Amino acid sequence: MLSYAPFGYDAAWAAIKAMQAANSTKPSDYRAKLQASSFDGITGDIGFNTNGSLKNGSSTVYQVKNGQWVTVKTVSGL
């Protein structure tokens, strides 16, 4: 499994839920529903702040050591 696949799944699901709630696939119609959405995704709680960023976002920095990816640091709550 690709390491980013779960995040892509949650992103797609957030958009789908917003489109369903707005009964439209037009971004200007479902944007407000997307910003107001929250649900339990496979990567954790999904919800957005007023800027449209994830409320509980995180980012991980990796470094290659001896030909292997090694986690340097994960920052949560971005």
Residue pairs with C-beta under 8 A, 6 or more apart in sequence:
6 42
6 43
7 43
9 41
9 42
10 41
10 42
10 43
10 46
13 39
13 41
13 46
14 34
14 37
14 39
14 41
14 46
15 30
15 34
17 33
17 37
17 39
18 30
18 31
18 33
18 34
18 37
19 25
19 30
19 33
21 30
21 33
21 37
22 29
22 30
22 32
22 33
24 30
34 48
35 48
35 50
35 52
36 48
37 46
37 47
37 48
38 45
38 46
38 47
38 48
39 45
39 46
39 47
40 46
44 56
45 55
45 56
46 54
47 54
47 55
47 56
48 54
48 55
49 55
53 78
54 78
56 76
56 77
57 76
57 77
57 78
58 74
58 75
58 76
58 77
58 78
59 74
59 75
59 78
60 71
60 72
60 73
60 74
60 75
61 71
61 72
61 73
61 74
62 69
62 70
62 71
62 72
63 69
63 70
63 72
64 70
